[in-house]
Amino acid sequence: IETVFTDDKSKPGIRFSSIHRAKGLEAHRVFILQPPDSGPREDKMQAWELEQESNLRYVSITRAIETLVFVS
């Protein structure tokens, strides 16, 4: 596992992270394991929570340089 996954930018490997942790990072290929529209129930959220979810959605889809894949 340690040879496949990495947190070190200088080493080749797969970076597995939350959206919060990926903030500010980019990669040629990004795979999102939970598509943005399958998150928490928006009808149960307050306005500020909806805004935060929207911000996270934006961050998640803008990490990819070339290819973005939603895995469901």
mmCIF file of the N, C-alpha and C atoms, coordinates in Angstrom:
data_MODEL
# 
_entry.id   MODEL 
# 
loop_
_atom_site.group_PDB 
_atom_site.id 
_atom_site.type_symbol 
_atom_site.label_atom_id 
_atom_site.label_alt_id 
_atom_site.label_comp_id 
_atom_site.label_asym_id 
_atom_site.label_entity_id 
_atom_site.label_seq_id 
_atom_site.pdbx_PDB_ins_code 
_atom_site.Cartn_x 
_atom_site.Cartn_y 
_atom_site.Cartn_z 
_atom_site.occupancy 
_atom_site.B_iso_or_equiv 
_atom_site.pdbx_formal_charge 
_atom_site.auth_seq_id 
_atom_site.auth_comp_id 
_atom_site.auth_asym_id 
_atom_site.auth_atom_id 
_atom_site.pdbx_PDB_model_num 
ATOM 1   N N  . ILE A 1 1  ? 0.836   -1.193 0.000   1.00 0.00 ? 1  ILE A N  1 
ATOM 2   C CA . ILE A 1 1  ? 0.000   0.000  0.000   1.00 0.00 ? 1  ILE A CA 1 
ATOM 3   C C  . ILE A 1 1  ? 0.875   1.248  0.000   1.00 0.00 ? 1  ILE A C  1 
ATOM 4   N N  . GLU A 1 2  ? 1.933   1.250  0.784   1.00 0.00 ? 2  GLU A N  1 
ATOM 5   C CA . GLU A 1 2  ? 2.787   2.429  0.877   1.00 0.00 ? 2  GLU A CA 1 
ATOM 6   C C  . GLU A 1 2  ? 3.502   2.736  -0.431  1.00 0.00 ? 2  GLU A C  1 
ATOM 7   N N  . THR A 1 3  ? 3.695   1.736  -1.295  1.00 0.00 ? 3  THR A N  1 
ATOM 8   C CA . THR A 1 3  ? 4.355   1.986  -2.575  1.00 0.00 ? 3  THR A CA 1 
ATOM 9   C C  . THR A 1 3  ? 3.379   2.512  -3.629  1.00 0.00 ? 3  THR A C  1 
ATOM 10  N N  . VAL A 1 4  ? 2.085   2.330  -3.410  1.00 0.00 ? 4  VAL A N  1 
ATOM 11  C CA . VAL A 1 4  ? 1.070   2.791  -4.365  1.00 0.00 ? 4  VAL A CA 1 
ATOM 12  C C  . VAL A 1 4  ? 0.542   4.169  -3.992  1.00 0.00 ? 4  VAL A C  1 
ATOM 13  N N  . PHE A 1 5  ? 0.238   4.381  -2.707  1.00 0.00 ? 5  PHE A N  1 
ATOM 14  C CA . PHE A 1 5  ? -0.326  5.643  -2.245  1.00 0.00 ? 5  PHE A CA 1 
ATOM 15  C C  . PHE A 1 5  ? 0.749   6.504  -1.611  1.00 0.00 ? 5  PHE A C  1 
ATOM 16  N N  . THR A 1 6  ? 0.630   7.826  -1.781  1.00 0.00 ? 6  THR A N  1 
ATOM 17  C CA . THR A 1 6  ? 1.617   8.743  -1.216  1.00 0.00 ? 6  THR A CA 1 
ATOM 18  C C  . THR A 1 6  ? 0.977   10.075 -0.839  1.00 0.00 ? 6  THR A C  1 
ATOM 19  N N  . ASP A 1 7  ? 1.583   10.749 0.117   1.00 0.00 ? 7  ASP A N  1 
ATOM 20  C CA . ASP A 1 7  ? 1.221   12.125 0.459   1.00 0.00 ? 7  ASP A CA 1 
ATOM 21  C C  . ASP A 1 7  ? 2.345   13.069 0.062   1.00 0.00 ? 7  ASP A C  1 
ATOM 22  N N  . ASP A 1 8  ? 3.438   12.507 -0.408  1.00 0.00 ? 8  ASP A N  1 
ATOM 23  C CA . ASP A 1 8  ? 4.626   13.269 -0.779  1.00 0.00 ? 8  ASP A CA 1 
ATOM 24  C C  . ASP A 1 8  ? 4.538   13.686 -2.247  1.00 0.00 ? 8  ASP A C  1 
ATOM 25  N N  . LYS A 1 9  ? 4.495   15.000 -2.493  1.00 0.00 ? 9  LYS A N  1 
ATOM 26  C CA . LYS A 1 9  ? 4.368   15.509 -3.864  1.00 0.00 ? 9  LYS A CA 1 
ATOM 27  C C  . LYS A 1 9  ? 5.562   15.149 -4.744  1.00 0.00 ? 9  LYS A C  1 
ATOM 28  N N  . SER A 1 10 ? 6.725   14.915 -4.134  1.00 0.00 ? 10 SER A N  1 
ATOM 29  C CA . SER A 1 10 ? 7.925   14.641 -4.928  1.00 0.00 ? 10 SER A CA 1 
ATOM 30  C C  . SER A 1 10 ? 8.040   13.176 -5.337  1.00 0.00 ? 10 SER A C  1 
ATOM 31  N N  . LYS A 1 11 ? 7.172   12.312 -4.810  1.00 0.00 ? 11 LYS A N  1 
ATOM 32  C CA . LYS A 1 11 ? 7.222   10.886 -5.164  1.00 0.00 ? 11 LYS A CA 1 
ATOM 33  C C  . LYS A 1 11 ? 6.022   10.512 -6.030  1.00 0.00 ? 11 LYS A C  1 
ATOM 34  N N  . PRO A 1 12 ? 6.230   9.632  -7.003  1.00 0.00 ? 12 PRO A N  1 
ATOM 35  C CA . PRO A 1 12 ? 5.091   9.190  -7.809  1.00 0.00 ? 12 PRO A CA 1 
ATOM 36  C C  . PRO A 1 12 ? 4.176   8.299  -6.968  1.00 0.00 ? 12 PRO A C  1 
ATOM 37  N N  . GLY A 1 13 ? 2.890   8.377  -7.250  1.00 0.00 ? 13 GLY A N  1 
ATOM 38  C CA . GLY A 1 13 ? 1.933   7.542  -6.532  1.00 0.00 ? 13 GLY A CA 1 
ATOM 39  C C  . GLY A 1 13 ? 0.552   8.154  -6.564  1.00 0.00 ? 13 GLY A C  1 
ATOM 40  N N  . ILE A 1 14 ? -0.374  7.487  -5.960  1.00 0.00 ? 14 ILE A N  1 
ATOM 41  C CA . ILE A 1 14 ? -1.766  7.928  -5.913  1.00 0.00 ? 14 ILE A CA 1 
ATOM 42  C C  . ILE A 1 14 ? -1.998  8.657  -4.602  1.00 0.00 ? 14 ILE A C  1 
ATOM 43  N N  . ARG A 1 15 ? -2.580  9.840  -4.692  1.00 0.00 ? 15 ARG A N  1 
ATOM 44  C CA . ARG A 1 15 ? -2.913  10.604 -3.498  1.00 0.00 ? 15 ARG A CA 1 
ATOM 45  C C  . ARG A 1 15 ? -4.396  10.393 -3.211  1.00 0.00 ? 15 ARG A C  1 
ATOM 46  N N  . PHE A 1 16 ? -4.707  9.871  -2.057  1.00 0.00 ? 16 PHE A N  1 
ATOM 47  C CA . PHE A 1 16 ? -6.078  9.598  -1.638  1.00 0.00 ? 16 PHE A CA 1 
ATOM 48  C C  . PHE A 1 16 ? -6.392  10.585 -0.526  1.00 0.00 ? 16 PHE A C  1 
ATOM 49  N N  . SER A 1 17 ? -7.365  11.490 -0.758  1.00 0.00 ? 17 SER A N  1 
ATOM 50  C CA . SER A 1 17 ? -7.616  12.521 0.253   1.00 0.00 ? 17 SER A CA 1 
ATOM 51  C C  . SER A 1 17 ? -9.063  12.975 0.236   1.00 0.00 ? 17 SER A C  1 
ATOM 52  N N  . SER A 1 18 ? -9.400  13.723 1.264   1.00 0.00 ? 18 SER A N  1 
ATOM 53  C CA . SER A 1 18 ? -10.701 14.375 1.314   1.00 0.00 ? 18 SER A CA 1 
ATOM 54  C C  . SER A 1 18 ? -10.647 15.624 0.438   1.00 0.00 ? 18 SER A C  1 
ATOM 55  N N  . ILE A 1 19 ? -11.790 16.208 0.169   1.00 0.00 ? 19 ILE A N  1 
ATOM 56  C CA . ILE A 1 19 ? -11.818 17.450 -0.608  1.00 0.00 ? 19 ILE A CA 1 
ATOM 57  C C  . ILE A 1 19 ? -11.097 18.553 0.158   1.00 0.00 ? 19 ILE A C  1 
ATOM 58  N N  . HIS A 1 20 ? -11.306 18.614 1.476   1.00 0.00 ? 20 HIS A N  1 
ATOM 59  C CA . HIS A 1 20 ? -10.644 19.636 2.295   1.00 0.00 ? 20 HIS A CA 1 
ATOM 60  C C  . HIS A 1 20 ? -9.126  19.540 2.166   1.00 0.00 ? 20 HIS A C  1 
ATOM 61  N N  . ARG A 1 21 ? -8.606  18.342 2.186   1.00 0.00 ? 21 ARG A N  1 
ATOM 62  C CA . ARG A 1 21 ? -7.157  18.150 2.120   1.00 0.00 ? 21 ARG A CA 1 
ATOM 63  C C  . ARG A 1 21 ? -6.608  18.447 0.724   1.00 0.00 ? 21 ARG A C  1 
ATOM 64  N N  . ALA A 1 22 ? -7.440  18.301 -0.295  1.00 0.00 ? 22 ALA A N  1 
ATOM 65  C CA . ALA A 1 22 ? -6.998  18.540 -1.673  1.00 0.00 ? 22 ALA A CA 1 
ATOM 66  C C  . ALA A 1 22 ? -7.058  20.012 -2.061  1.00 0.00 ? 22 ALA A C  1 
ATOM 67  N N  . LYS A 1 23 ? -7.583  20.843 -1.194  1.00 0.00 ? 23 LYS A N  1 
ATOM 68  C CA . LYS A 1 23 ? -7.684  22.275 -1.477  1.00 0.00 ? 23 LYS A CA 1 
ATOM 69  C C  . LYS A 1 23 ? -6.306  22.835 -1.807  1.00 0.00 ? 23 LYS A C  1 
ATOM 70  N N  . GLY A 1 24 ? -6.207  23.530 -2.920  1.00 0.00 ? 24 GLY A N  1 
ATOM 71  C CA . GLY A 1 24 ? -4.938  24.114 -3.331  1.00 0.00 ? 24 GLY A CA 1 
ATOM 72  C C  . GLY A 1 24 ? -4.068  23.185 -4.155  1.00 0.00 ? 24 GLY A C  1 
ATOM 73  N N  . LEU A 1 25 ? -4.441  21.918 -4.269  1.00 0.00 ? 25 LEU A N  1 
ATOM 74  C CA . LEU A 1 25 ? -3.666  20.965 -5.047  1.00 0.00 ? 25 LEU A CA 1 
ATOM 75  C C  . LEU A 1 25 ? -4.311  20.751 -6.412  1.00 0.00 ? 25 LEU A C  1 
ATOM 76  N N  . GLU A 1 26 ? -3.529  20.279 -7.363  1.00 0.00 ? 26 GLU A N  1 
ATOM 77  C CA . GLU A 1 26 ? -4.031  19.912 -8.681  1.00 0.00 ? 26 GLU A CA 1 
ATOM 78  C C  . GLU A 1 26 ? -3.375  18.606 -9.098  1.00 0.00 ? 26 GLU A C  1 
ATOM 79  N N  . ALA A 1 27 ? -4.035  17.902 -10.007 1.00 0.00 ? 27 ALA A N  1 
ATOM 80  C CA . ALA A 1 27 ? -3.473  16.669 -10.560 1.00 0.00 ? 27 ALA A CA 1 
ATOM 81  C C  . ALA A 1 27 ? -3.976  16.525 -11.985 1.00 0.00 ? 27 ALA A C  1 
ATOM 82  N N  . HIS A 1 28 ? -3.230  15.797 -12.807 1.00 0.00 ? 28 HIS A N  1 
ATOM 83  C CA . HIS A 1 28 ? -3.646  15.598 -14.192 1.00 0.00 ? 28 HIS A CA 1 
ATOM 84  C C  . HIS A 1 28 ? -4.947  14.809 -14.267 1.00 0.00 ? 28 HIS A C  1 
ATOM 85  N N  . ARG A 1 29 ? -5.073  13.794 -13.419 1.00 0.00 ? 29 ARG A N  1 
ATOM 86  C CA . ARG A 1 29 ? -6.297  12.981 -13.378 1.00 0.00 ? 29 ARG A CA 1 
ATOM 87  C C  . ARG A 1 29 ? -6.843  12.977 -11.962 1.00 0.00 ? 29 ARG A C  1 
ATOM 88  N N  . VAL A 1 30 ? -8.125  13.292 -11.823 1.00 0.00 ? 30 VAL A N  1 
ATOM 89  C CA . VAL A 1 30 ? -8.779  13.289 -10.515 1.00 0.00 ? 30 VAL A CA 1 
ATOM 90  C C  . VAL A 1 30 ? -9.995  12.380 -10.592 1.00 0.00 ? 30 VAL A C  1 
ATOM 91  N N  . PHE A 1 31 ? -10.119 11.502 -9.612  1.00 0.00 ? 31 PHE A N  1 
ATOM 92  C CA . PHE A 1 31 ? -11.261 10.611 -9.496  1.00 0.00 ? 31 PHE A CA 1 
ATOM 93  C C  . PHE A 1 31 ? -12.017 11.000 -8.234  1.00 0.00 ? 31 PHE A C  1 
ATOM 94  N N  . ILE A 1 32 ? -13.278 11.347 -8.376  1.00 0.00 ? 32 ILE A N  1 
ATOM 95  C CA . ILE A 1 32 ? -14.110 11.690 -7.226  1.00 0.00 ? 32 ILE A CA 1 
ATOM 96  C C  . ILE A 1 32 ? -14.964 10.469 -6.919  1.00 0.00 ? 32 ILE A C  1 
ATOM 97  N N  . LEU A 1 33 ? -14.754 9.901  -5.721  1.00 0.00 ? 33 LEU A N  1 
ATOM 98  C CA . LEU A 1 33 ? -15.418 8.654  -5.371  1.00 0.00 ? 33 LEU A CA 1 
ATOM 99  C C  . LEU A 1 33 ? -16.877 8.834  -4.978  1.00 0.00 ? 33 LEU A C  1 
ATOM 100 N N  . GLN A 1 34 ? -17.246 10.000 -4.531  1.00 0.00 ? 34 GLN A N  1 
ATOM 101 C CA . GLN A 1 34 ? -18.648 10.266 -4.230  1.00 0.00 ? 34 GLN A CA 1 
ATOM 102 C C  . GLN A 1 34 ? -19.058 11.485 -5.040  1.00 0.00 ? 34 GLN A C  1 
ATOM 103 N N  . PRO A 1 35 ? -19.829 11.290 -6.101  1.00 0.00 ? 35 PRO A N  1 
ATOM 104 C CA . PRO A 1 35 ? -20.225 12.430 -6.928  1.00 0.00 ? 35 PRO A CA 1 
ATOM 105 C C  . PRO A 1 35 ? -20.896 13.520 -6.090  1.00 0.00 ? 35 PRO A C  1 
ATOM 106 N N  . PRO A 1 36 ? -20.689 14.792 -6.453  1.00 0.00 ? 36 PRO A N  1 
ATOM 107 C CA . PRO A 1 36 ? -21.214 15.904 -5.666  1.00 0.00 ? 36 PRO A CA 1 
ATOM 108 C C  . PRO A 1 36 ? -22.716 15.852 -5.414  1.00 0.00 ? 36 PRO A C  1 
ATOM 109 N N  . ASP A 1 37 ? -23.493 15.278 -6.303  1.00 0.00 ? 37 ASP A N  1 
ATOM 110 C CA . ASP A 1 37 ? -24.942 15.286 -6.106  1.00 0.00 ? 37 ASP A CA 1 
ATOM 111 C C  . ASP A 1 37 ? -25.441 14.157 -5.206  1.00 0.00 ? 37 ASP A C  1 
ATOM 112 N N  . SER A 1 38 ? -24.538 13.346 -4.661  1.00 0.00 ? 38 SER A N  1 
ATOM 113 C CA . SER A 1 38 ? -24.973 12.254 -3.787  1.00 0.00 ? 38 SER A CA 1 
ATOM 114 C C  . SER A 1 38 ? -24.570 12.505 -2.337  1.00 0.00 ? 38 SER A C  1 
ATOM 115 N N  . GLY A 1 39 ? -24.331 13.739 -1.994  1.00 0.00 ? 39 GLY A N  1 
ATOM 116 C CA . GLY A 1 39 ? -23.913 14.094 -0.641  1.00 0.00 ? 39 GLY A CA 1 
ATOM 117 C C  . GLY A 1 39 ? -25.082 14.187 0.326   1.00 0.00 ? 39 GLY A C  1 
ATOM 118 N N  . PRO A 1 40 ? -24.942 15.014 1.338   1.00 0.00 ? 40 PRO A N  1 
ATOM 119 C CA . PRO A 1 40 ? -25.985 15.151 2.354   1.00 0.00 ? 40 PRO A CA 1 
ATOM 120 C C  . PRO A 1 40 ? -27.298 15.650 1.765   1.00 0.00 ? 40 PRO A C  1 
ATOM 121 N N  . ARG A 1 41 ? -28.377 15.394 2.466   1.00 0.00 ? 41 ARG A N  1 
ATOM 122 C CA . ARG A 1 41 ? -29.701 15.845 1.998   1.00 0.00 ? 41 ARG A CA 1 
ATOM 123 C C  . ARG A 1 41 ? -29.815 17.352 2.155   1.00 0.00 ? 41 ARG A C  1 
ATOM 124 N N  . GLU A 1 42 ? -29.900 18.032 1.038   1.00 0.00 ? 42 GLU A N  1 
ATOM 125 C CA . GLU A 1 42 ? -29.921 19.488 1.056   1.00 0.00 ? 42 GLU A CA 1 
ATOM 126 C C  . GLU A 1 42 ? -31.198 20.062 1.647   1.00 0.00 ? 42 GLU A C  1 
ATOM 127 N N  . ASP A 1 43 ? -32.293 19.292 1.624   1.00 0.00 ? 43 ASP A N  1 
ATOM 128 C CA . ASP A 1 43 ? -33.535 19.803 2.199   1.00 0.00 ? 43 ASP A CA 1 
ATOM 129 C C  . ASP A 1 43 ? -33.484 19.865 3.724   1.00 0.00 ? 43 ASP A C  1 
ATOM 130 N N  . LYS A 1 44 ? -32.455 19.261 4.338   1.00 0.00 ? 44 LYS A N  1 
ATOM 131 C CA . LYS A 1 44 ? -32.296 19.266 5.795   1.00 0.00 ? 44 LYS A CA 1 
ATOM 132 C C  . LYS A 1 44 ? -31.214 20.244 6.251   1.00 0.00 ? 44 LYS A C  1 
ATOM 133 N N  . MET A 1 45 ? -30.661 21.014 5.317   1.00 0.00 ? 45 MET A N  1 
ATOM 134 C CA . MET A 1 45 ? -29.529 21.882 5.633   1.00 0.00 ? 45 MET A CA 1 
ATOM 135 C C  . MET A 1 45 ? -29.946 23.339 5.745   1.00 0.00 ? 45 MET A C  1 
ATOM 136 N N  . GLN A 1 46 ? -29.168 24.070 6.560   1.00 0.00 ? 46 GLN A N  1 
ATOM 137 C CA . GLN A 1 46 ? -29.369 25.510 6.688   1.00 0.00 ? 46 GLN A CA 1 
ATOM 138 C C  . GLN A 1 46 ? -28.652 26.207 5.533   1.00 0.00 ? 46 GLN A C  1 
ATOM 139 N N  . ALA A 1 47 ? -28.964 27.491 5.334   1.00 0.00 ? 47 ALA A N  1 
ATOM 140 C CA . ALA A 1 47 ? -28.410 28.237 4.199   1.00 0.00 ? 47 ALA A CA 1 
ATOM 141 C C  . ALA A 1 47 ? -26.885 28.241 4.197   1.00 0.00 ? 47 ALA A C  1 
ATOM 142 N N  . TRP A 1 48 ? -26.266 28.433 5.349   1.00 0.00 ? 48 TRP A N  1 
ATOM 143 C CA . TRP A 1 48 ? -24.791 28.469 5.404   1.00 0.00 ? 48 TRP A CA 1 
ATOM 144 C C  . TRP A 1 48 ? -24.201 27.104 5.083   1.00 0.00 ? 48 TRP A C  1 
ATOM 145 N N  . GLU A 1 49 ? -24.900 26.028 5.454   1.00 0.00 ? 49 GLU A N  1 
ATOM 146 C CA . GLU A 1 49 ? -24.420 24.687 5.139   1.00 0.00 ? 49 GLU A CA 1 
ATOM 147 C C  . GLU A 1 49 ? -24.511 24.416 3.635   1.00 0.00 ? 49 GLU A C  1 
ATOM 148 N N  . LEU A 1 50 ? -25.579 24.909 3.012   1.00 0.00 ? 50 LEU A N  1 
ATOM 149 C CA . LEU A 1 50 ? -25.730 24.771 1.560   1.00 0.00 ? 50 LEU A CA 1 
ATOM 150 C C  . LEU A 1 50 ? -24.596 25.490 0.835   1.00 0.00 ? 50 LEU A C  1 
ATOM 151 N N  . GLU A 1 51 ? -24.242 26.665 1.339   1.00 0.00 ? 51 GLU A N  1 
ATOM 152 C CA . GLU A 1 51 ? -23.148 27.423 0.725   1.00 0.00 ? 51 GLU A CA 1 
ATOM 153 C C  . GLU A 1 51 ? -21.825 26.672 0.864   1.00 0.00 ? 51 GLU A C  1 
ATOM 154 N N  . GLN A 1 52 ? -21.572 26.082 2.024   1.00 0.00 ? 52 GLN A N  1 
ATOM 155 C CA . GLN A 1 52 ? -20.344 25.314 2.228   1.00 0.00 ? 52 GLN A CA 1 
ATOM 156 C C  . GLN A 1 52 ? -20.286 24.086 1.321   1.00 0.00 ? 52 GLN A C  1 
ATOM 157 N N  . GLU A 1 53 ? -21.416 23.412 1.134   1.00 0.00 ? 53 GLU A N  1 
ATOM 158 C CA . GLU A 1 53 ? -21.469 22.262 0.221   1.00 0.00 ? 53 GLU A CA 1 
ATOM 159 C C  . GLU A 1 53 ? -21.180 22.695 -1.204  1.00 0.00 ? 53 GLU A C  1 
ATOM 160 N N  . SER A 1 54 ? -21.711 23.844 -1.591  1.00 0.00 ? 54 SER A N  1 
ATOM 161 C CA . SER A 1 54 ? -21.460 24.380 -2.925  1.00 0.00 ? 54 SER A CA 1 
ATOM 162 C C  . SER A 1 54 ? -19.973 24.698 -3.104  1.00 0.00 ? 54 SER A C  1 
ATOM 163 N N  . ASN A 1 55 ? -19.362 25.265 -2.079  1.00 0.00 ? 55 ASN A N  1 
ATOM 164 C CA . ASN A 1 55 ? -17.925 25.567 -2.128  1.00 0.00 ? 55 ASN A CA 1 
ATOM 165 C C  . ASN A 1 55 ? -17.101 24.291 -2.265  1.00 0.00 ? 55 ASN A C  1 
ATOM 166 N N  . LEU A 1 56 ? -17.457 23.254 -1.507  1.00 0.00 ? 56 LEU A N  1 
ATOM 167 C CA . LEU A 1 56 ? -16.744 21.979 -1.599  1.00 0.00 ? 56 LEU A CA 1 
ATOM 168 C C  . LEU A 1 56 ? -16.914 21.345 -2.972  1.00 0.00 ? 56 LEU A C  1 
ATOM 169 N N  . ARG A 1 57 ? -18.100 21.442 -3.521  1.00 0.00 ? 57 ARG A N  1 
ATOM 170 C CA . ARG A 1 57 ? -18.355 20.913 -4.867  1.00 0.00 ? 57 ARG A CA 1 
ATOM 171 C C  . ARG A 1 57 ? -17.433 21.599 -5.877  1.00 0.00 ? 57 ARG A C  1 
ATOM 172 N N  . TYR A 1 58 ? -17.318 22.910 -5.762  1.00 0.00 ? 58 TYR A N  1 
ATOM 173 C CA . TYR A 1 58 ? -16.444 23.676 -6.659  1.00 0.00 ? 58 TYR A CA 1 
ATOM 174 C C  . TYR A 1 58 ? -14.992 23.227 -6.516  1.00 0.00 ? 58 TYR A C  1 
ATOM 175 N N  . VAL A 1 59 ? -14.523 23.125 -5.272  1.00 0.00 ? 59 VAL A N  1 
ATOM 176 C CA . VAL A 1 59 ? -13.144 22.698 -5.028  1.00 0.00 ? 59 VAL A CA 1 
ATOM 177 C C  . VAL A 1 59 ? -12.898 21.324 -5.642  1.00 0.00 ? 59 VAL A C  1 
ATOM 178 N N  . SER A 1 60 ? -13.846 20.403 -5.444  1.00 0.00 ? 60 SER A N  1 
ATOM 179 C CA . SER A 1 60 ? -13.641 19.038 -5.927  1.00 0.00 ? 60 SER A CA 1 
ATOM 180 C C  . SER A 1 60 ? -13.523 18.967 -7.449  1.00 0.00 ? 60 SER A C  1 
ATOM 181 N N  . ILE A 1 61 ? -14.328 19.723 -8.160  1.00 0.00 ? 61 ILE A N  1 
ATOM 182 C CA . ILE A 1 61 ? -14.308 19.613 -9.620  1.00 0.00 ? 61 ILE A CA 1 
ATOM 183 C C  . ILE A 1 61 ? -13.221 20.454 -10.280 1.00 0.00 ? 61 ILE A C  1 
ATOM 184 N N  . THR A 1 62 ? -12.591 21.337 -9.524  1.00 0.00 ? 62 THR A N  1 
ATOM 185 C CA . THR A 1 62 ? -11.541 22.175 -10.120 1.00 0.00 ? 62 THR A CA 1 
ATOM 186 C C  . THR A 1 62 ? -10.134 21.682 -9.793  1.00 0.00 ? 62 THR A C  1 
ATOM 187 N N  . ARG A 1 63 ? -9.976  20.498 -9.244  1.00 0.00 ? 63 ARG A N  1 
ATOM 188 C CA . ARG A 1 63 ? -8.645  19.954 -8.937  1.00 0.00 ? 63 ARG A CA 1 
ATOM 189 C C  . ARG A 1 63 ? -8.004  19.312 -10.161 1.00 0.00 ? 63 ARG A C  1 
ATOM 190 N N  . ALA A 1 64 ? -8.810  18.926 -11.148 1.00 0.00 ? 64 ALA A N  1 
ATOM 191 C CA . ALA A 1 64 ? -8.295  18.193 -12.306 1.00 0.00 ? 64 ALA A CA 1 
ATOM 192 C C  . ALA A 1 64 ? -7.709  19.151 -13.352 1.00 0.00 ? 64 ALA A C  1 
ATOM 193 N N  . ILE A 1 65 ? -6.525  18.821 -13.854 1.00 0.00 ? 65 ILE A N  1 
ATOM 194 C CA . ILE A 1 65 ? -5.905  19.584 -14.930 1.00 0.00 ? 65 ILE A CA 1 
ATOM 195 C C  . ILE A 1 65 ? -6.409  19.077 -16.293 1.00 0.00 ? 65 ILE A C  1 
ATOM 196 N N  . GLU A 1 66 ? -6.473  17.753 -16.458 1.00 0.00 ? 66 GLU A N  1 
ATOM 197 C CA . GLU A 1 66 ? -6.869  17.172 -17.743 1.00 0.00 ? 66 GLU A CA 1 
ATOM 198 C C  . GLU A 1 66 ? -8.134  16.334 -17.686 1.00 0.00 ? 66 GLU A C  1 
ATOM 199 N N  . THR A 1 67 ? -8.243  15.452 -16.690 1.00 0.00 ? 67 THR A N  1 
ATOM 200 C CA . THR A 1 67 ? -9.331  14.478 -16.668 1.00 0.00 ? 67 THR A CA 1 
ATOM 201 C C  . THR A 1 67 ? -10.002 14.449 -15.298 1.00 0.00 ? 67 THR A C  1 
ATOM 202 N N  . LEU A 1 68 ? -11.329 14.525 -15.295 1.00 0.00 ? 68 LEU A N  1 
ATOM 203 C CA . LEU A 1 68 ? -12.124 14.428 -14.078 1.00 0.00 ? 68 LEU A CA 1 
ATOM 204 C C  . LEU A 1 68 ? -13.079 13.256 -14.247 1.00 0.00 ? 68 LEU A C  1 
ATOM 205 N N  . VAL A 1 69 ? -13.057 12.322 -13.285 1.00 0.00 ? 69 VAL A N  1 
ATOM 206 C CA . VAL A 1 69 ? -13.902 11.132 -13.361 1.00 0.00 ? 69 VAL A CA 1 
ATOM 207 C C  . VAL A 1 69 ? -14.717 11.019 -12.086 1.00 0.00 ? 69 VAL A C  1 
ATOM 208 N N  . PHE A 1 70 ? -16.046 10.877 -12.227 1.00 0.00 ? 70 PHE A N  1 
ATOM 209 C CA . PHE A 1 70 ? -16.923 10.614 -11.079 1.00 0.00 ? 70 PHE A CA 1 
ATOM 210 C C  . PHE A 1 70 ? -17.131 9.117  -10.986 1.00 0.00 ? 70 PHE A C  1 
ATOM 211 N N  . VAL A 1 71 ? -16.803 8.548  -9.844  1.00 0.00 ? 71 VAL A N  1 
ATOM 212 C CA . VAL A 1 71 ? -16.953 7.102  -9.627  1.00 0.00 ? 71 VAL A CA 1 
ATOM 213 C C  . VAL A 1 71 ? -18.124 6.899  -8.679  1.00 0.00 ? 71 VAL A C  1 
ATOM 214 N N  . SER A 1 72 ? -19.135 6.182  -9.170  1.00 0.00 ? 72 SER A N  1 
ATOM 215 C CA . SER A 1 72 ? -20.309 5.955  -8.308  1.00 0.00 ? 72 SER A CA 1 
ATOM 216 C C  . SER A 1 72 ? -20.410 4.506  -7.909  1.00 0.00 ? 72 SER A C  1 
# 
